[in-house]
Amino acid sequence: MTVSTSTYSTSDQKAGTKIAIVISGKSATGMPGGLGAYAHNLCRIFHELGYLVYLLGYDTRTDLRKLAYATQITIRNPFARLSSLSAALTNRLLGNEIIRIQAAASPDKLIIIGAGIWSAAGLVARNRTRLPNCTVMGAYFTTYLHEYAGQVRGCPTSDYGWLSWLSVKAAHLGARLLANYEHRTLRSLDTIVTHYESSEQILRDEVTELDADNFYRTAYYVELFERGTCFNRPPARLEDQVTGLDRQNPISIGVLCRQDPRKGINIFLHATKLLQQVTEQPFTCAIAGNGVFLDKNRALAEKLSLSNLVNFRGFIPSSEEFINQTDIIVLPSFEEGAGAISILEAMKLGKPIVSSNCDGIPEDLTHEINSLMFTPGNPLELSEQLKRLLEDTELRVTLGSNAQKSYEEKFSFNSMKLGFSELLAVDLRL
């Protein structure tokens, strides 16, 4: 089932139309987390740069809705539940929809930009019909092969057993097959847009023949807390807080991430066990987020006798509310590719952060300045850094305040918009 071509015959299409098609892969309405928000941001940027914008994705049913800055088209995909494993087939369906959009509008200029592997849909459309005046770009943060290597590192048999390890290893082998498709896509794109040096390094290490001139790095921004109103509370003043140990009031530690092995929840749980043994400061832990390893992580917490200390919240409707309820935010990941949305959210709200220094995280965080950092997979280092924060009120306030300042200085919609305007040679003064 496809969307009627009458959808594209709108009054705002006229001679000289410039069209931008943003491909989110899975529907940006149903997709939680960073990529969905990122796709909406791209639409907003192209809209403000004078483009007629379509936001294209897939789900289990067809959907069409008009947004303030784009027409969102969701195609029905019989392979939707396979997600990226069906990328080659799904991109053909998405490519067909791109061809219909182009045929109905006949734009003077067509920009197609996809999130990661879904940019291949633009190549499918262009190769089938030789679309005129068409540029195909891919926005990349990491690769599937790099991501699934992190999954394997984060799934030791001692924590999750042999069956879990074998399932993760099998997925890693599947990622190797998908990697060939992804590498062909990367070689064929006109431009590879990145926002982190680490992302470029991952791509160049994995696909050595990529042309350095095809990379374009620009500022990064994702509109956070889109489901609610950001309180943007500054850190509490130091003079209003108890200094030193506060045995009457436990300090709350929060982790906000998807429950899959690359996120390092097992490392956090082992660190929590160690932390219990070395601090007299009472604390509580909450882990928010759904995922295939949620029950496995609960079982590991029970195995470590942490069930009464660690609360697994599962899905939460508001990341902002969760972060505001915590005193310290932890990111224990083995792999991120670029940065992490939960870290940006914590920075925006001025929360002290303890994070692994994997991939692009050090591009956003600096140890001892706006965060404390540790080596991925090292629970002893994580427990030591958490102990410091638990027992040092001044350090918590300083790191949180510096994190908020760093966010305000670095992450800006206008900076990202300027980067794309330069890429597309649009004069913002007009």
N, C-alpha and C positions, 0 to 999 in steps of 0.2 A: 504493500500500500504506500502510495506517495502523496505528497501534498500537491493540490491542484495548481496548475501553472497560473491560474487567475490570481493566485497569491502574489505573484511577482509583477502583475500589471497594475501597479498602484500609481496614483497621481503624482507622486514625488519622483517618479522615474521620467527623465526627459533627456533630450539631446545633451551630450556632454557629461552624462552621469558617471561618477566614479563610484565603484562598488567595492566594498571589502567584505569578504566572507571569512568569519572566524570559526574554526572547527574545534570544538571542545572534546570530541570523542563522545564519551557518555554525556547525556544531557546535562547542561550546566545548571539546570533547575534542580534536577535530582541528585547532582553530584555534590557531596559535602566536601569541605576542605579547600585547599589552595587552588587547585586547577580550575574549579568552577568559578571561584572569585576572580581568578586571573583572566579567564575568558571574558567575563563581563567587563573587566577593566579594559581589555583590548577593544571591545566594542565601543566603549565610552570614548576611548582615545580616537578611534577612527571616525566616530560620529563628529567629534569636535574638530577634526581635521577636514571636515567637509565631505565625507564619504557616506553613501547609503549603505547601511550595515546589515548583514545577516549573520545570525548566530546559529550554527548548524551542529547538531548532535544526534545521538541515537538513544533509544530506550526500547522498552517492550511494547510501546504503543505510540501512535502518531500524535503529535501535538503541535499546535500553532498558536503563538501569542505575540502581541505587539508590546514591546518594551519602550521605554523613553528614548533609547538610543539604538535600537535594533529590532528587526523582526526575527524572533526566535522560532526556528523550525526544528522539530524533533521527528526523525523518521523512525518508523517501526523496523526493528532489527531482530530477525529470528535468532541471531547469534549473540544477542545482548548479554546473556548470562555468562558467556565465555570471555567477555571483556577483551583484553588485548590479545588473547590467544587466537582470536578470529580476526586479527587486524587486516589481513589481506582481503578477506571476504567483506568485512564491514566497510573498508575504504572504497570498495567498488560501489556499494550502495550509496555512500556519502558522495562519491564522485559523480554518480548519476544525478543526484540532487543539485550539485554544483552546475552541471551542464544545463539543467532545466532553468536554473536562475539566470545563467548567462544568456541562454537563448531567448528568454522572455524580455530581458532588459537591454541586451546588446550594448553594454557600457563601453565608453571610450577607454576606461582604465579599470582593470580588475586586479585586486590584491587578494590572494588567498593565504591565510596564515593558520596553521594548525598547531595544537599543543602536542609536541613530541611526535610519536609515530603516526598520529592522525593527520599530520601534514601530507602524508602520502595520498590522501584523497584528492588533494589539489593536483598532484602529479598524474593521478589516474584520469581526472577530467581533462587536463591539458593534453595528455598523450592520445586520448581517444578522439578529440575534436580539434586539436591544434588551436586552442583558444587564443585569439589575438589580444595583444596588449595586456598579457597576463603575467603576473609575478607570483611565484609560489615560495612561501617562507615557512620555516619551522621554528617554533619557540621551544628551546630545550633546556632542561634542568639536569637531567641524568639520562642514562640508558637502561634498558631492561636488564642487560647482562650485568651491569654494575650494581643495580638494585638487588637482583637475585643473588649475587655473590654475597651481599650484605645479609640476606635472609639466611644463607647457609652458615655464615659466621655467628649469627645470633641464635642458632638452634642446636646447642650441644646436647648430646644424648644424655648427659648426666642430669640435665634439667627437664628435658621433654621426652626422652625415650627414643628408641630406634625407629619406631613407626613414624613419628613426627619428623625425625631427621630424614628418613627416606622420602617422605612426601615433599619436603622442602627441596631435597636434592633433585627429585624428579622435576619439580617446577624449574629449578635452575637449568636442567638439561633442556627443558622446553624453551627457556629464555635464550639458550644458545641457538636454537633453530630460529626463533624470532629475530635474533640479532642479525642474521644474514639479510632479512627483509629490512630491518631498521638501517643497516649500513648502506644498502642500496638507496634507500630514501635519502639519507644524509648526503650521499654523493650527488644526488640529482637536484637538490634544493637550490634555488637561486641565492637565498640568504638563510643563514642559521643565526637566529636571534638568541642571545644569552644575556644573563644578568649577573653571572658569577664567573670569576676566573676558574674556579674549580670545575664548573660545567664544561668549559672549553677544554680544559686539560683532560677530563674524562673522555670526551669525544675524540680528541686528537690521539690519545693513547690507544683507544679502541679501534679507530678507523684512521690509520696512519697516513693514508693518501688524501685526506681532506685538504682542500685549498684554504690556506689561512685567510685569504681575501674574502672568502664567503662568510666569515664570522662577523657579527656585529653585536657589540655589547652596549647595553644602555641601562639606565637606572631602573630600579625595580620598585614596584609598589603594588600592594594588594589591599583593596578596601576591606578593612577588618570590621568585625562585629556587625555585619550587615543584617543580622537578625534582631538586633536591639540597639539601644542608644548607648554609646560609649560614655561611661562616667568620666573617664580620663582623670581619675583621682591621683593627685601627686602623692608620693610617699609621705607617711605621717612624720611630723617633725620629731627629731631625735629627743628633744626635751620632753615630749609628751609620752615617750616610751620608757618601759622598764629597761634598765641597762643590766648586762650580765645575765645570769641564769634567772628564769622566771618559773619556779616550780609549780606555781598556781595555775598557769595558763599554758597549755601545750601549744607549740608552734606547728602550723600546718604546712606540710610539704605536698605539692601537687605535681602530677605528671599528666600531660594532655597529648594523646597521640593515638594512632591506629594500633590495634592489638595484632601486630605481626612481628616475627622474630627479629627483623632488622632494627626495630625500635628499642631493643635492649631492656625490656621490662624485667627480664630475669636478672640482669646486672643490677638494676635498681633494687630488686628484692634482696639480693645477696648483700648489697651495700646497706640496706636497712637493717638486716640482721646484725651486721658488724657494728652499725651505729648504735644499736641498742646496748651494746656491751661497753661503749667507750664514752658515752655522755650521760650526765645526770639531768640534762634539760629534757622535760617531757615533750613529745612531738606526736603528731598523727600524720597519716599518709592517705592520699586519695589519688586513684588512677582513673582517668576518664577516657572513654573512647571504646568503640566496638571493634570487632575484628575476629578473624578465625582462631586466634590464639587466646581469646578472652578466657575461656574455660580452662585452657592449659595453664595460663598465668595464675588463675585462682587456685588451681591444684598445686602449683609450685609454692604459692604463698602458704597454703595449708601445710605442705610438706616441710616448710621452714618455720612452722609455728608462728606465722605472722597474720593469721586470719583476723585476730582481734585488733590488730594495729593498722592494717592496710584495707581500705575500703575501695572495692572496684565499682565504679559508678556506671560503667557501660556507656550507652549513648546519652549525651546531654544536649538539651536544646540551645544552650547559650555558653559558648566558650568564655565570653566576657564575665559572666556571672561566676563561673567556676574559678577563673583566675583571680577575681576580686576576693574570693573566699579563702585564698591561700596566701601564705606568707613567703613561700619560696617555690619557684618553678624549676623543675628538673627535666632535662632532655638527655636520656641515656643512650642515644642511638649508636648503632654500628655504621649506618649508612644513611645519608640524606641527599647526596648528589650536589645540591646547592645549599640554600638555607632552609629554615623550618618555620612554618606559619605560626606554630605555638610560641616560638621564641620571639617573633615579631609582635605577637599579641602581648606577651609578657613585658617586652620592652616598652610598648606603647603605654601600658598601665604602670610602669615604674616598679616592676617587681624584681627582686634579686634573683639571679639565674645561676644554676649550676648545669653545665652542659659538657658533653663529650666534644672533642675538637675534631670531629670527622668532617671531611669534605669541605663545603663552603661555610660552615659555622664560624670559623675564625675570621671570615670576611665581615661578619656582622658583630662578633663579640671579641673582646680583648681581655685576656686573663688578668685579674687583679684591678682592672679598670672599670668595666661594666658587667663583669661576670667572674665566676670561678670555673675553670675548665679541667677536664681530666682525660686520660687516654681511653679511647673506646674499648670496652670489654674488661675494664679494670675496676672491680667493685671496691677494692681497698682504697684507691685514689678517690673514688666518688664518696665513700663514707668519710674520708678525712676532710674533704671540702665541705660536705654537709655539716660536719661537726663544727667547723670554723663558723659557718653562718648561724647555726643554732645558738652558739654561745657568744656571738658578737653582734649586738644590736647595731652598733655604729657601722659595722661593715655591711650589714643588710641594707641600711638606709643609703649609704654611699653608693653601693653597687646599683641599687634600684634607681636612684636619682640619675646616675650616669647613664644607665641603660635607656631611660626615657629621653634624655638629651640626645643620645646617639640616634635613637629612632627619629626624632624630630629633625635632626640634621641630615640624615641620609635618605629617608624614605618619603618620596613626594610624588604625587600624581603628576604635577606639572613637569617635574624633571623627566619622568618616563615619557610623557607626551612630547616633550622637546626632543628626546632621543629618537622617537619614531618620526617626528616631523623632519629631522635632519636626514634620517634614512630614506624618507620618501621625498625629500627636497621640497617640503611645504614651508612657505614663509608665514610664520605665525603672526606677523604684523598686519597681514591682509585682513 
